[in-house]
Amino acid sequence: MTDLNLAQQALTLSSAHTKHHLENNDKTGNIRVFRHPDHLPDKQTLAANFLSGIKQAGLSAAKLSQLPGA
């Protein structure tokens, strides 16, 4: 594994990532992870919600490009 791969992995680790990894790789179904306090959503969730909001608002790339810059 290169240093770049290690750096990329470190950037993607978060408590949400760790929680999902532990729960998804549990073969017995005995692992439950609770985060306290429950943190803000991770980068992927925020990006997905943002794009979903744009699509639901009916904004296309053409309409977005016409919006004022301010």
CHARMM-style PDB file with segment names, atoms N, HN, CA, C and O in Angstrom:
ATOM      1  N   MET     1       0.846  -1.168   0.000  1.00  0.00      PROA
ATOM      2  CA  MET     1       0.000   0.000   0.000  1.00  0.00      PROA
ATOM      3  C   MET     1       0.897   1.238   0.000  1.00  0.00      PROA
ATOM      4  O   MET     1       1.841   1.324   0.786  1.00  0.00      PROA
ATOM      5  N   THR     2       0.611   2.170  -0.857  1.00  0.00      PROA
ATOM      6  HN  THR     2      -0.155   2.100  -1.496  1.00  0.00      PROA
ATOM      7  CA  THR     2       1.437   3.370  -0.958  1.00  0.00      PROA
ATOM      8  C   THR     2       1.025   4.390   0.086  1.00  0.00      PROA
ATOM      9  O   THR     2      -0.030   4.280   0.711  1.00  0.00      PROA
ATOM     10  N   ASP     3       1.887   5.390   0.261  1.00  0.00      PROA
ATOM     11  HN  ASP     3       2.744   5.480  -0.247  1.00  0.00      PROA
ATOM     12  CA  ASP     3       1.574   6.468   1.210  1.00  0.00      PROA
ATOM     13  C   ASP     3       0.327   7.220   0.790  1.00  0.00      PROA
ATOM     14  O   ASP     3      -0.454   7.667   1.630  1.00  0.00      PROA
ATOM     15  N   LEU     4       0.142   7.362  -0.542  1.00  0.00      PROA
ATOM     16  HN  LEU     4       0.777   6.999  -1.224  1.00  0.00      PROA
ATOM     17  CA  LEU     4      -1.040   8.065  -1.038  1.00  0.00      PROA
ATOM     18  C   LEU     4      -2.306   7.301  -0.664  1.00  0.00      PROA
ATOM     19  O   LEU     4      -3.291   7.912  -0.250  1.00  0.00      PROA
ATOM     20  N   ASN     5      -2.297   5.980  -0.803  1.00  0.00      PROA
ATOM     21  HN  ASN     5      -1.497   5.483  -1.140  1.00  0.00      PROA
ATOM     22  CA  ASN     5      -3.469   5.179  -0.431  1.00  0.00      PROA
ATOM     23  C   ASN     5      -3.765   5.305   1.058  1.00  0.00      PROA
ATOM     24  O   ASN     5      -4.926   5.389   1.459  1.00  0.00      PROA
ATOM     25  N   LEU     6      -2.721   5.317   1.875  1.00  0.00      PROA
ATOM     26  HN  LEU     6      -1.778   5.248   1.550  1.00  0.00      PROA
ATOM     27  CA  LEU     6      -2.919   5.465   3.316  1.00  0.00      PROA
ATOM     28  C   LEU     6      -3.519   6.826   3.637  1.00  0.00      PROA
ATOM     29  O   LEU     6      -4.394   6.933   4.496  1.00  0.00      PROA
ATOM     30  N   ALA     7      -3.053   7.868   2.951  1.00  0.00      PROA
ATOM     31  HN  ALA     7      -2.342   7.781   2.253  1.00  0.00      PROA
ATOM     32  CA  ALA     7      -3.589   9.210   3.185  1.00  0.00      PROA
ATOM     33  C   ALA     7      -5.042   9.282   2.756  1.00  0.00      PROA
ATOM     34  O   ALA     7      -5.857   9.896   3.445  1.00  0.00      PROA
ATOM     35  N   GLN     8      -5.382   8.669   1.633  1.00  0.00      PROA
ATOM     36  HN  GLN     8      -4.720   8.170   1.073  1.00  0.00      PROA
ATOM     37  CA  GLN     8      -6.764   8.683   1.173  1.00  0.00      PROA
ATOM     38  C   GLN     8      -7.659   7.928   2.143  1.00  0.00      PROA
ATOM     39  O   GLN     8      -8.778   8.362   2.414  1.00  0.00      PROA
ATOM     40  N   GLN     9      -7.185   6.811   2.669  1.00  0.00      PROA
ATOM     41  HN  GLN     9      -6.276   6.459   2.449  1.00  0.00      PROA
ATOM     42  CA  GLN     9      -7.971   6.057   3.640  1.00  0.00      PROA
ATOM     43  C   GLN     9      -8.195   6.884   4.902  1.00  0.00      PROA
ATOM     44  O   GLN     9      -9.294   6.892   5.457  1.00  0.00      PROA
ATOM     45  N   ALA    10      -7.164   7.571   5.349  1.00  0.00      PROA
ATOM     46  HN  ALA    10      -6.271   7.565   4.899  1.00  0.00      PROA
ATOM     47  CA  ALA    10      -7.288   8.364   6.567  1.00  0.00      PROA
ATOM     48  C   ALA    10      -8.314   9.474   6.389  1.00  0.00      PROA
ATOM     49  O   ALA    10      -9.011   9.829   7.339  1.00  0.00      PROA
ATOM     50  N   LEU    11      -8.415  10.021   5.197  1.00  0.00      PROA
ATOM     51  HN  LEU    11      -7.849   9.733   4.425  1.00  0.00      PROA
ATOM     52  CA  LEU    11      -9.374  11.092   4.957  1.00  0.00      PROA
ATOM     53  C   LEU    11     -10.806  10.585   4.928  1.00  0.00      PROA
ATOM     54  O   LEU    11     -11.734  11.343   5.209  1.00  0.00      PROA
ATOM     55  N   THR    12     -11.004   9.303   4.589  1.00  0.00      PROA
ATOM     56  HN  THR    12     -10.250   8.687   4.361  1.00  0.00      PROA
ATOM     57  CA  THR    12     -12.360   8.787   4.492  1.00  0.00      PROA
ATOM     58  C   THR    12     -12.853   8.173   5.795  1.00  0.00      PROA
ATOM     59  O   THR    12     -14.031   7.834   5.908  1.00  0.00      PROA
ATOM     60  N   LEU    13     -11.985   8.027   6.765  1.00  0.00      PROA
ATOM     61  HN  LEU    13     -11.028   8.302   6.674  1.00  0.00      PROA
ATOM     62  CA  LEU    13     -12.404   7.438   8.033  1.00  0.00      PROA
ATOM     63  C   LEU    13     -13.134   8.470   8.871  1.00  0.00      PROA
ATOM     64  O   LEU    13     -12.702   9.616   8.992  1.00  0.00      PROA
ATOM     65  N   SER    14     -14.220   8.055   9.433  1.00  0.00      PROA
ATOM     66  HN  SER    14     -14.571   7.123   9.335  1.00  0.00      PROA
ATOM     67  CA  SER    14     -14.986   8.881  10.352  1.00  0.00      PROA
ATOM     68  C   SER    14     -15.733   7.936  11.269  1.00  0.00      PROA
ATOM     69  O   SER    14     -15.739   6.725  11.048  1.00  0.00      PROA
ATOM     70  N   SER    15     -16.351   8.472  12.278  1.00  0.00      PROA
ATOM     71  HN  SER    15     -16.346   9.456  12.457  1.00  0.00      PROA
ATOM     72  CA  SER    15     -17.088   7.581  13.174  1.00  0.00      PROA
ATOM     73  C   SER    15     -18.258   6.929  12.439  1.00  0.00      PROA
ATOM     74  O   SER    15     -18.625   5.796  12.750  1.00  0.00      PROA
ATOM     75  N   ALA    16     -18.851   7.633  11.464  1.00  0.00      PROA
ATOM     76  HN  ALA    16     -18.553   8.553  11.211  1.00  0.00      PROA
ATOM     77  CA  ALA    16     -19.936   7.033  10.687  1.00  0.00      PROA
ATOM     78  C   ALA    16     -19.398   5.883   9.843  1.00  0.00      PROA
ATOM     79  O   ALA    16     -20.020   4.824   9.756  1.00  0.00      PROA
ATOM     80  N   HSD    17     -18.239   6.096   9.221  1.00  0.00      PROA
ATOM     81  HN  HSD    17     -17.733   6.956   9.292  1.00  0.00      PROA
ATOM     82  CA  HSD    17     -17.625   5.042   8.413  1.00  0.00      PROA
ATOM     83  C   HSD    17     -17.311   3.828   9.281  1.00  0.00      PROA
ATOM     84  O   HSD    17     -17.592   2.692   8.899  1.00  0.00      PROA
ATOM     85  N   THR    18     -16.730   4.076  10.442  1.00  0.00      PROA
ATOM     86  HN  THR    18     -16.501   4.999  10.751  1.00  0.00      PROA
ATOM     87  CA  THR    18     -16.375   2.991  11.357  1.00  0.00      PROA
ATOM     88  C   THR    18     -17.618   2.242  11.813  1.00  0.00      PROA
ATOM     89  O   THR    18     -17.620   1.012  11.864  1.00  0.00      PROA
ATOM     90  N   LYS    19     -18.672   2.974  12.144  1.00  0.00      PROA
ATOM     91  HN  LYS    19     -18.671   3.973  12.103  1.00  0.00      PROA
ATOM     92  CA  LYS    19     -19.925   2.346  12.574  1.00  0.00      PROA
ATOM     93  C   LYS    19     -20.466   1.424  11.492  1.00  0.00      PROA
ATOM     94  O   LYS    19     -20.806   0.272  11.762  1.00  0.00      PROA
ATOM     95  N   HSD    20     -20.546   1.934  10.264  1.00  0.00      PROA
ATOM     96  HN  HSD    20     -20.270   2.870  10.044  1.00  0.00      PROA
ATOM     97  CA  HSD    20     -21.090   1.126   9.172  1.00  0.00      PROA
ATOM     98  C   HSD    20     -20.190  -0.069   8.858  1.00  0.00      PROA
ATOM     99  O   HSD    20     -20.685  -1.156   8.560  1.00  0.00      PROA
ATOM    100  N   HSD    21     -18.884   0.127   8.924  1.00  0.00      PROA
ATOM    101  HN  HSD    21     -18.483   1.010   9.166  1.00  0.00      PROA
ATOM    102  CA  HSD    21     -17.959  -0.970   8.656  1.00  0.00      PROA
ATOM    103  C   HSD    21     -18.132  -2.083   9.690  1.00  0.00      PROA
ATOM    104  O   HSD    21     -18.215  -3.259   9.333  1.00  0.00      PROA
ATOM    105  N   LEU    22     -18.185  -1.718  10.950  1.00  0.00      PROA
ATOM    106  HN  LEU    22     -18.118  -0.763  11.240  1.00  0.00      PROA
ATOM    107  CA  LEU    22     -18.348  -2.720  12.007  1.00  0.00      PROA
ATOM    108  C   LEU    22     -19.671  -3.462  11.880  1.00  0.00      PROA
ATOM    109  O   LEU    22     -19.710  -4.688  11.987  1.00  0.00      PROA
ATOM    110  N   GLU    23     -20.750  -2.728  11.653  1.00  0.00      PROA
ATOM    111  HN  GLU    23     -20.718  -1.733  11.565  1.00  0.00      PROA
ATOM    112  CA  GLU    23     -22.065  -3.367  11.568  1.00  0.00      PROA
ATOM    113  C   GLU    23     -22.210  -4.220  10.312  1.00  0.00      PROA
ATOM    114  O   GLU    23     -22.815  -5.291  10.361  1.00  0.00      PROA
ATOM    115  N   ASN    24     -21.662  -3.760   9.188  1.00  0.00      PROA
ATOM    116  HN  ASN    24     -21.170  -2.890   9.149  1.00  0.00      PROA
ATOM    117  CA  ASN    24     -21.806  -4.503   7.930  1.00  0.00      PROA
ATOM    118  C   ASN    24     -20.933  -5.743   7.871  1.00  0.00      PROA
ATOM    119  O   ASN    24     -21.250  -6.682   7.141  1.00  0.00      PROA
ATOM    120  N   ASN    25     -19.833  -5.769   8.628  1.00  0.00      PROA
ATOM    121  HN  ASN    25     -19.575  -5.006   9.221  1.00  0.00      PROA
ATOM    122  CA  ASN    25     -18.927  -6.915   8.588  1.00  0.00      PROA
ATOM    123  C   ASN    25     -19.129  -7.867   9.757  1.00  0.00      PROA
ATOM    124  O   ASN    25     -18.328  -8.781   9.956  1.00  0.00      PROA
ATOM    125  N   ASP    26     -20.171  -7.667  10.519  1.00  0.00      PROA
ATOM    126  HN  ASP    26     -20.821  -6.925  10.358  1.00  0.00      PROA
ATOM    127  CA  ASP    26     -20.483  -8.537  11.649  1.00  0.00      PROA
ATOM    128  C   ASP    26     -21.272  -9.742  11.140  1.00  0.00      PROA
ATOM    129  O   ASP    26     -22.414  -9.602  10.703  1.00  0.00      PROA
ATOM    130  N   LYS    27     -20.662 -10.917  11.199  1.00  0.00      PROA
ATOM    131  HN  LYS    27     -19.734 -11.030  11.554  1.00  0.00      PROA
ATOM    132  CA  LYS    27     -21.313 -12.135  10.688  1.00  0.00      PROA
ATOM    133  C   LYS    27     -22.362 -12.687  11.646  1.00  0.00      PROA
ATOM    134  O   LYS    27     -23.254 -13.422  11.224  1.00  0.00      PROA
ATOM    135  N   THR    28     -22.269 -12.344  12.925  1.00  0.00      PROA
ATOM    136  HN  THR    28     -21.545 -11.747  13.268  1.00  0.00      PROA
ATOM    137  CA  THR    28     -23.185 -12.911  13.915  1.00  0.00      PROA
ATOM    138  C   THR    28     -24.404 -12.023  14.172  1.00  0.00      PROA
ATOM    139  O   THR    28     -25.411 -12.490  14.705  1.00  0.00      PROA
ATOM    140  N   GLY    29     -24.317 -10.755  13.798  1.00  0.00      PROA
ATOM    141  HN  GLY    29     -23.499 -10.376  13.365  1.00  0.00      PROA
ATOM    142  CA  GLY    29     -25.422  -9.840  14.054  1.00  0.00      PROA
ATOM    143  C   GLY    29     -25.458  -9.329  15.482  1.00  0.00      PROA
ATOM    144  O   GLY    29     -26.460  -8.764  15.920  1.00  0.00      PROA
ATOM    145  N   ASN    30     -24.359  -9.529  16.213  1.00  0.00      PROA
ATOM    146  HN  ASN    30     -23.545  -9.988  15.857  1.00  0.00      PROA
ATOM    147  CA  ASN    30     -24.309  -9.135  17.619  1.00  0.00      PROA
ATOM    148  C   ASN    30     -23.736  -7.749  17.853  1.00  0.00      PROA
ATOM    149  O   ASN    30     -23.812  -7.240  18.971  1.00  0.00      PROA
ATOM    150  N   ILE    31     -23.166  -7.126  16.833  1.00  0.00      PROA
ATOM    151  HN  ILE    31     -23.104  -7.540  15.925  1.00  0.00      PROA
ATOM    152  CA  ILE    31     -22.523  -5.827  17.025  1.00  0.00      PROA
ATOM    153  C   ILE    31     -23.499  -4.703  16.707  1.00  0.00      PROA
ATOM    154  O   ILE    31     -24.084  -4.657  15.625  1.00  0.00      PROA
ATOM    155  N   ARG    32     -23.665  -3.801  17.663  1.00  0.00      PROA
ATOM    156  HN  ARG    32     -23.191  -3.838  18.543  1.00  0.00      PROA
ATOM    157  CA  ARG    32     -24.443  -2.583  17.476  1.00  0.00      PROA
ATOM    158  C   ARG    32     -23.547  -1.436  17.900  1.00  0.00      PROA
ATOM    159  O   ARG    32     -22.915  -1.503  18.954  1.00  0.00      PROA
ATOM    160  N   VAL    33     -23.482  -0.400  17.110  1.00  0.00      PROA
ATOM    161  HN  VAL    33     -23.995  -0.346  16.253  1.00  0.00      PROA
ATOM    162  CA  VAL    33     -22.612   0.725  17.413  1.00  0.00      PROA
ATOM    163  C   VAL    33     -23.474   1.963  17.617  1.00  0.00      PROA
ATOM    164  O   VAL    33     -24.318   2.295  16.785  1.00  0.00      PROA
ATOM    165  N   PHE    34     -23.250   2.631  18.727  1.00  0.00      PROA
ATOM    166  HN  PHE    34     -22.565   2.362  19.403  1.00  0.00      PROA
ATOM    167  CA  PHE    34     -23.936   3.881  19.016  1.00  0.00      PROA
ATOM    168  C   PHE    34     -22.884   4.970  19.143  1.00  0.00      PROA
ATOM    169  O   PHE    34     -21.881   4.804  19.837  1.00  0.00      PROA
ATOM    170  N   ARG    35     -23.120   6.068  18.476  1.00  0.00      PROA
ATOM    171  HN  ARG    35     -23.935   6.203  17.913  1.00  0.00      PROA
ATOM    172  CA  ARG    35     -22.208   7.207  18.562  1.00  0.00      PROA
ATOM    173  C   ARG    35     -22.852   8.245  19.465  1.00  0.00      PROA
ATOM    174  O   ARG    35     -24.033   8.562  19.324  1.00  0.00      PROA
ATOM    175  N   HSD    36     -22.061   8.771  20.394  1.00  0.00      PROA
ATOM    176  HN  HSD    36     -21.101   8.514  20.508  1.00  0.00      PROA
ATOM    177  CA  HSD    36     -22.602   9.796  21.270  1.00  0.00      PROA
ATOM    178  C   HSD    36     -21.622  10.937  21.372  1.00  0.00      PROA
ATOM    179  O   HSD    36     -20.455  10.685  21.672  1.00  0.00      PROA
ATOM    180  N   PRO    37     -21.999  12.127  21.153  1.00  0.00      PROA
ATOM    181  CA  PRO    37     -23.288  12.476  20.560  1.00  0.00      PROA
ATOM    182  C   PRO    37     -23.295  12.108  19.088  1.00  0.00      PROA
ATOM    183  O   PRO    37     -22.244  11.995  18.457  1.00  0.00      PROA
ATOM    184  N   ASP    38     -24.487  11.922  18.550  1.00  0.00      PROA
ATOM    185  HN  ASP    38     -25.341  12.013  19.062  1.00  0.00      PROA
ATOM    186  CA  ASP    38     -24.574  11.573  17.141  1.00  0.00      PROA
ATOM    187  C   ASP    38     -24.043  12.762  16.346  1.00  0.00      PROA
ATOM    188  O   ASP    38     -24.520  13.886  16.495  1.00  0.00      PROA
ATOM    189  N   HSD    39     -23.072  12.504  15.520  1.00  0.00      PROA
ATOM    190  HN  HSD    39     -22.684  11.591  15.398  1.00  0.00      PROA
ATOM    191  CA  HSD    39     -22.354  13.562  14.811  1.00  0.00      PROA
ATOM    192  C   HSD    39     -23.102  14.008  13.568  1.00  0.00      PROA
ATOM    193  O   HSD    39     -24.084  13.396  13.148  1.00  0.00      PROA
ATOM    194  N   LEU    40     -22.612  15.082  13.001  1.00  0.00      PROA
ATOM    195  HN  LEU    40     -21.814  15.579  13.342  1.00  0.00      PROA
ATOM    196  CA  LEU    40     -23.154  15.568  11.739  1.00  0.00      PROA
ATOM    197  C   LEU    40     -22.939  14.526  10.655  1.00  0.00      PROA
ATOM    198  O   LEU    40     -22.043  13.690  10.771  1.00  0.00      PROA
ATOM    199  N   PRO    41     -23.747  14.564   9.604  1.00  0.00      PROA
ATOM    200  CA  PRO    41     -23.578  13.595   8.524  1.00  0.00      PROA
ATOM    201  C   PRO    41     -22.191  13.704   7.889  1.00  0.00      PROA
ATOM    202  O   PRO    41     -21.566  14.764   7.916  1.00  0.00      PROA
ATOM    203  N   ASP    42     -21.722  12.597   7.320  1.00  0.00      PROA
ATOM    204  HN  ASP    42     -22.230  11.736   7.299  1.00  0.00      PROA
ATOM    205  CA  ASP    42     -20.421  12.608   6.674  1.00  0.00      PROA
ATOM    206  C   ASP    42     -20.498  13.260   5.294  1.00  0.00      PROA
ATOM    207  O   ASP    42     -21.575  13.626   4.823  1.00  0.00      PROA
ATOM    208  N   LYS    43     -19.348  13.397   4.665  1.00  0.00      PROA
ATOM    209  HN  LYS    43     -18.473  13.100   5.048  1.00  0.00      PROA
ATOM    210  CA  LYS    43     -19.221  14.118   3.398  1.00  0.00      PROA
ATOM    211  C   LYS    43     -20.109  13.506   2.310  1.00  0.00      PROA
ATOM    212  O   LYS    43     -20.746  14.242   1.557  1.00  0.00      PROA
ATOM    213  N   GLN    44     -20.162  12.186   2.217  1.00  0.00      PROA
ATOM    214  HN  GLN    44     -19.645  11.588   2.829  1.00  0.00      PROA
ATOM    215  CA  GLN    44     -20.958  11.533   1.179  1.00  0.00      PROA
ATOM    216  C   GLN    44     -22.446  11.783   1.374  1.00  0.00      PROA
ATOM    217  O   GLN    44     -23.171  12.003   0.404  1.00  0.00      PROA
ATOM    218  N   THR    45     -22.904  11.751   2.612  1.00  0.00      PROA
ATOM    219  HN  THR    45     -22.316  11.572   3.400  1.00  0.00      PROA
ATOM    220  CA  THR    45     -24.317  11.989   2.900  1.00  0.00      PROA
ATOM    221  C   THR    45     -24.703  13.425   2.575  1.00  0.00      PROA
ATOM    222  O   THR    45     -25.765  13.670   2.002  1.00  0.00      PROA
ATOM    223  N   LEU    46     -23.843  14.379   2.938  1.00  0.00      PROA
ATOM    224  HN  LEU    46     -22.981  14.181   3.403  1.00  0.00      PROA
ATOM    225  CA  LEU    46     -24.124  15.774   2.635  1.00  0.00      PROA
ATOM    226  C   LEU    46     -24.189  16.006   1.124  1.00  0.00      PROA
ATOM    227  O   LEU    46     -25.081  16.704   0.642  1.00  0.00      PROA
ATOM    228  N   ALA    47     -23.250  15.426   0.382  1.00  0.00      PROA
ATOM    229  HN  ALA    47     -22.526  14.859   0.774  1.00  0.00      PROA
ATOM    230  CA  ALA    47     -23.232  15.593  -1.074  1.00  0.00      PROA
ATOM    231  C   ALA    47     -24.481  14.986  -1.699  1.00  0.00      PROA
ATOM    232  O   ALA    47     -25.082  15.591  -2.586  1.00  0.00      PROA
ATOM    233  N   ALA    48     -24.877  13.804  -1.250  1.00  0.00      PROA
ATOM    234  HN  ALA    48     -24.388  13.312  -0.529  1.00  0.00      PROA
ATOM    235  CA  ALA    48     -26.065  13.148  -1.797  1.00  0.00      PROA
ATOM    236  C   ALA    48     -27.321  13.969  -1.506  1.00  0.00      PROA
ATOM    237  O   ALA    48     -28.179  14.128  -2.375  1.00  0.00      PROA
ATOM    238  N   ASN    49     -27.427  14.490  -0.282  1.00  0.00      PROA
ATOM    239  HN  ASN    49     -26.730  14.362   0.424  1.00  0.00      PROA
ATOM    240  CA  ASN    49     -28.585  15.308   0.079  1.00  0.00      PROA
ATOM    241  C   ASN    49     -28.624  16.600  -0.727  1.00  0.00      PROA
ATOM    242  O   ASN    49     -29.698  17.043  -1.135  1.00  0.00      PROA
ATOM    243  N   PHE    50     -27.476  17.202  -0.958  1.00  0.00      PROA
ATOM    244  HN  PHE    50     -26.604  16.842  -0.627  1.00  0.00      PROA
ATOM    245  CA  PHE    50     -27.401  18.440  -1.720  1.00  0.00      PROA
ATOM    246  C   PHE    50     -27.857  18.195  -3.160  1.00  0.00      PROA
ATOM    247  O   PHE    50     -28.682  18.941  -3.688  1.00  0.00      PROA
ATOM    248  N   LEU    51     -27.323  17.154  -3.790  1.00  0.00      PROA
ATOM    249  HN  LEU    51     -26.653  16.548  -3.361  1.00  0.00      PROA
ATOM    250  CA  LEU    51     -27.707  16.849  -5.171  1.00  0.00      PROA
ATOM    251  C   LEU    51     -29.180  16.472  -5.270  1.00  0.00      PROA
ATOM    252  O   LEU    51     -29.852  16.840  -6.233  1.00  0.00      PROA
ATOM    253  N   SER    52     -29.678  15.751  -4.292  1.00  0.00      PROA
ATOM    254  HN  SER    52     -29.132  15.452  -3.509  1.00  0.00      PROA
ATOM    255  CA  SER    52     -31.088  15.376  -4.274  1.00  0.00      PROA
ATOM    256  C   SER    52     -31.974  16.615  -4.177  1.00  0.00      PROA
ATOM    257  O   SER    52     -33.008  16.697  -4.839  1.00  0.00      PROA
ATOM    258  N   GLY    53     -31.568  17.580  -3.350  1.00  0.00      PROA
ATOM    259  HN  GLY    53     -30.727  17.513  -2.812  1.00  0.00      PROA
ATOM    260  CA  GLY    53     -32.325  18.815  -3.205  1.00  0.00      PROA
ATOM    261  C   GLY    53     -32.372  19.612  -4.500  1.00  0.00      PROA
ATOM    262  O   GLY    53     -33.408  20.179  -4.848  1.00  0.00      PROA
ATOM    263  N   ILE    54     -31.257  19.655  -5.211  1.00  0.00      PROA
ATOM    264  HN  ILE    54     -30.416  19.195  -4.928  1.00  0.00      PROA
ATOM    265  CA  ILE    54     -31.216  20.360  -6.499  1.00  0.00      PROA
ATOM    266  C   ILE    54     -32.152  19.687  -7.497  1.00  0.00      PROA
ATOM    267  O   ILE    54     -32.893  20.363  -8.210  1.00  0.00      PROA
ATOM    268  N   LYS    55     -32.120  18.363  -7.548  1.00  0.00      PROA
ATOM    269  HN  LYS    55     -31.517  17.814  -6.969  1.00  0.00      PROA
ATOM    270  CA  LYS    55     -32.983  17.635  -8.484  1.00  0.00      PROA
ATOM    271  C   LYS    55     -34.455  17.828  -8.139  1.00  0.00      PROA
ATOM    272  O   LYS    55     -35.287  18.003  -9.030  1.00  0.00      PROA
ATOM    273  N   GLN    56     -34.779  17.795  -6.844  1.00  0.00      PROA
ATOM    274  HN  GLN    56     -34.103  17.653  -6.121  1.00  0.00      PROA
ATOM    275  CA  GLN    56     -36.167  17.964  -6.426  1.00  0.00      PROA
ATOM    276  C   GLN    56     -36.675  19.376  -6.709  1.00  0.00      PROA
ATOM    277  O   GLN    56     -37.870  19.574  -6.927  1.00  0.00      PROA
ATOM    278  N   ALA    57     -35.779  20.349  -6.707  1.00  0.00      PROA
ATOM    279  HN  ALA    57     -34.808  20.188  -6.531  1.00  0.00      PROA
ATOM    280  CA  ALA    57     -36.168  21.732  -6.984  1.00  0.00      PROA
ATOM    281  C   ALA    57     -36.342  21.957  -8.490  1.00  0.00      PROA
ATOM    282  O   ALA    57     -36.776  23.029  -8.913  1.00  0.00      PROA
ATOM    283  N   GLY    58     -36.006  20.954  -9.290  1.00  0.00      PROA
ATOM    284  HN  GLY    58     -35.654  20.084  -8.946  1.00  0.00      PROA
ATOM    285  CA  GLY    58     -36.166  21.078 -10.737  1.00  0.00      PROA
ATOM    286  C   GLY    58     -35.095  21.930 -11.392  1.00  0.00      PROA
ATOM    287  O   GLY    58     -35.300  22.462 -12.483  1.00  0.00      PROA
ATOM    288  N   LEU    59     -33.964  22.061 -10.735  1.00  0.00      PROA
ATOM    289  HN  LEU    59     -33.797  21.629  -9.848  1.00  0.00      PROA
ATOM    290  CA  LEU    59     -32.888  22.873 -11.295  1.00  0.00      PROA
ATOM    291  C   LEU    59     -31.986  22.011 -12.176  1.00  0.00      PROA
ATOM    292  O   LEU    59     -31.475  20.979 -11.741  1.00  0.00      PROA
ATOM    293  N   SER    60     -31.804  22.440 -13.386  1.00  0.00      PROA
ATOM    294  HN  SER    60     -32.218  23.279 -13.740  1.00  0.00      PROA
ATOM    295  CA  SER    60     -30.886  21.758 -14.290  1.00  0.00      PROA
ATOM    296  C   SER    60     -29.585  22.550 -14.346  1.00  0.00      PROA
ATOM    297  O   SER    60     -29.491  23.640 -13.782  1.00  0.00      PROA
ATOM    298  N   ALA    61     -28.589  22.004 -15.023  1.00  0.00      PROA
ATOM    299  HN  ALA    61     -28.665  21.119 -15.482  1.00  0.00      PROA
ATOM    300  CA  ALA    61     -27.316  22.707 -15.166  1.00  0.00      PROA
ATOM    301  C   ALA    61     -27.530  24.037 -15.881  1.00  0.00      PROA
ATOM    302  O   ALA    61     -26.901  25.036 -15.532  1.00  0.00      PROA
ATOM    303  N   ALA    62     -28.406  24.057 -16.870  1.00  0.00      PROA
ATOM    304  HN  ALA    62     -28.917  23.245 -17.153  1.00  0.00      PROA
ATOM    305  CA  ALA    62     -28.672  25.299 -17.607  1.00  0.00      PROA
ATOM    306  C   ALA    62     -29.298  26.355 -16.701  1.00  0.00      PROA
ATOM    307  O   ALA    62     -28.919  27.525 -16.752  1.00  0.00      PROA
ATOM    308  N   LYS    63     -30.263  25.940 -15.867  1.00  0.00      PROA
ATOM    309  HN  LYS    63     -30.571  24.990 -15.826  1.00  0.00      PROA
ATOM    310  CA  LYS    63     -30.901  26.893 -14.953  1.00  0.00      PROA
ATOM    311  C   LYS    63     -29.922  27.377 -13.886  1.00  0.00      PROA
ATOM    312  O   LYS    63     -29.922  28.553 -13.524  1.00  0.00      PROA
ATOM    313  N   LEU    64     -29.089  26.465 -13.385  1.00  0.00      PROA
ATOM    314  HN  LEU    64     -29.089  25.509 -13.679  1.00  0.00      PROA
ATOM    315  CA  LEU    64     -28.114  26.855 -12.375  1.00  0.00      PROA
ATOM    316  C   LEU    64     -27.105  27.854 -12.925  1.00  0.00      PROA
ATOM    317  O   LEU    64     -26.670  28.755 -12.208  1.00  0.00      PROA
ATOM    318  N   SER    65     -26.733  27.702 -14.181  1.00  0.00      PROA
ATOM    319  HN  SER    65     -27.086  26.969 -14.763  1.00  0.00      PROA
ATOM    320  CA  SER    65     -25.753  28.618 -14.759  1.00  0.00      PROA
ATOM    321  C   SER    65     -26.319  30.024 -14.953  1.00  0.00      PROA
ATOM    322  O   SER    65     -25.556  30.979 -15.097  1.00  0.00      PROA
ATOM    323  N   GLN    66     -27.631  30.163 -14.959  1.00  0.00      PROA
ATOM    324  HN  GLN    66     -28.251  29.387 -14.842  1.00  0.00      PROA
ATOM    325  CA  GLN    66     -28.255  31.472 -15.123  1.00  0.00      PROA
ATOM    326  C   GLN    66     -28.467  32.217 -13.823  1.00  0.00      PROA
ATOM    327  O   GLN    66     -28.825  33.395 -13.833  1.00  0.00      PROA
ATOM    328  N   LEU    67     -28.249  31.537 -12.688  1.00  0.00      PROA
ATOM    329  HN  LEU    67     -27.958  30.580 -12.680  1.00  0.00      PROA
ATOM    330  CA  LEU    67     -28.412  32.184 -11.394  1.00  0.00      PROA
ATOM    331  C   LEU    67     -27.317  33.222 -11.182  1.00  0.00      PROA
ATOM    332  O   LEU    67     -26.192  33.038 -11.648  1.00  0.00      PROA
ATOM    333  N   PRO    68     -27.635  34.313 -10.482  1.00  0.00      PROA
ATOM    334  CA  PRO    68     -26.604  35.329 -10.230  1.00  0.00      PROA
ATOM    335  C   PRO    68     -25.500  34.761  -9.339  1.00  0.00      PROA
ATOM    336  O   PRO    68     -25.748  33.898  -8.497  1.00  0.00      PROA
ATOM    337  N   GLY    69     -24.304  35.249  -9.534  1.00  0.00      PROA
ATOM    338  HN  GLY    69     -24.103  35.950 -10.218  1.00  0.00      PROA
ATOM    339  CA  GLY    69     -23.144  34.755  -8.787  1.00  0.00      PROA
ATOM    340  C   GLY    69     -23.147  35.146  -7.330  1.00  0.00      PROA
ATOM    341  O   GLY    69     -22.520  34.471  -6.513  1.00  0.00      PROA
ATOM    342  N   ALA    70     -23.823  36.197  -6.986  1.00  0.00      PROA
ATOM    343  HN  ALA    70     -24.332  36.744  -7.650  1.00  0.00      PROA
ATOM    344  CA  ALA    70     -23.834  36.661  -5.591  1.00  0.00      PROA
ATOM    345  C   ALA    70     -24.763  35.847  -4.838  1.00  0.00      PROA
ATOM    346  OT1 ALA    70     -24.936  36.058  -3.638  1.00  0.00      PROA
TER     347      ALA     70
END
